[in-house]
């Protein structure tokens, strides 16, 4: 599970009209508490639409798909 600590949308990144870091943190904490221990949580200091976040999310997904294929093949 990936968490964009810099903002969950283009509107909640620094300088956006919906920035509310306290609410974001409460939301992220609730998600982490509700996830099973088997779920890996990766938090990045970027916004959800930042290039680094998107590229990391895609690379992570591709890696998981490839690992699943190796295990089930």
Backbone torsions as a table, in degrees:
resi	resn	phi	psi	omega
1	UNK	NA	130.6	-177.2
2	UNK	-109.1	136.0	-178.9
3	UNK	-117.3	122.1	177.2
4	UNK	-89.9	89.0	-175.1
5	UNK	-63.3	-18.1	-179.3
6	UNK	-85.7	-2.4	178.8
7	UNK	141.7	138.2	-176.9
8	UNK	-86.9	-7.7	176.7
9	UNK	-156.2	173.1	178.8
10	UNK	-64.1	-19.8	-179.1
11	UNK	-85.8	-16.3	-177.0
12	UNK	-110.8	10.9	173.3
13	UNK	-78.7	164.3	-179.4
14	UNK	-51.1	127.7	-178.4
15	UNK	91.4	-9.5	179.5
16	UNK	-79.8	163.0	-176.6
17	UNK	-72.7	-13.4	-177.0
18	UNK	-117.7	27.3	179.6
19	UNK	-67.6	125.2	176.4
20	UNK	-154.4	82.3	-173.9
21	UNK	-63.0	-35.0	178.8
22	UNK	-63.8	-44.1	177.7
23	UNK	-66.6	-41.1	177.5
24	UNK	-58.5	-46.0	-178.1
25	UNK	-64.3	-40.5	177.3
26	UNK	-62.0	-40.5	178.1
27	UNK	-64.0	-47.3	180.0
28	UNK	-63.2	-41.6	178.3
29	UNK	-61.8	-41.8	179.4
30	UNK	-65.2	-40.1	177.4
31	UNK	-61.9	-49.2	-178.7
32	UNK	-58.9	-41.5	-179.4
33	UNK	-66.7	-30.8	-177.0
34	UNK	-86.5	-13.1	-179.0
35	UNK	-82.7	145.4	174.8
36	UNK	-67.1	155.4	-178.1
37	UNK	-60.6	-22.0	-178.7
38	UNK	-74.8	-10.6	-179.6
39	UNK	-90.2	122.6	177.8
40	UNK	-79.5	129.4	178.7
41	UNK	-107.6	125.6	177.6
42	UNK	-117.9	120.1	178.8
43	UNK	-109.8	129.9	176.6
44	UNK	-117.3	147.1	-177.1
45	UNK	-79.5	15.1	-176.7
46	UNK	-104.1	171.1	173.9
47	UNK	-79.9	161.1	-177.4
48	UNK	-62.7	-26.4	-178.4
49	UNK	-100.5	2.8	177.5
50	UNK	-69.4	146.5	-178.4
51	UNK	-54.7	-44.0	-178.6
52	UNK	-61.5	-43.4	-179.6
53	UNK	-64.4	-47.6	-178.1
54	UNK	-62.9	-46.0	-179.7
55	UNK	-63.3	-39.4	177.8
56	UNK	-66.2	-41.9	179.3
57	UNK	-62.9	-44.9	179.9
58	UNK	-65.0	-45.9	180.0
59	UNK	-61.4	-40.3	178.9
60	UNK	-64.7	-44.3	178.9
61	UNK	-62.7	-46.2	179.6
62	UNK	-60.7	-42.9	178.4
63	UNK	-60.9	-42.7	-180.0
64	UNK	-66.2	-39.3	178.0
65	UNK	-63.9	-45.8	-179.6
66	UNK	-64.4	-40.7	178.0
67	UNK	-64.2	-39.7	178.4
68	UNK	-63.6	-41.2	179.4
69	UNK	-63.0	-40.2	179.6
70	UNK	-65.6	-38.9	-177.8
71	UNK	-70.3	-38.8	-175.5
72	UNK	-91.0	-5.9	-178.3
73	UNK	-80.2	NA	NA
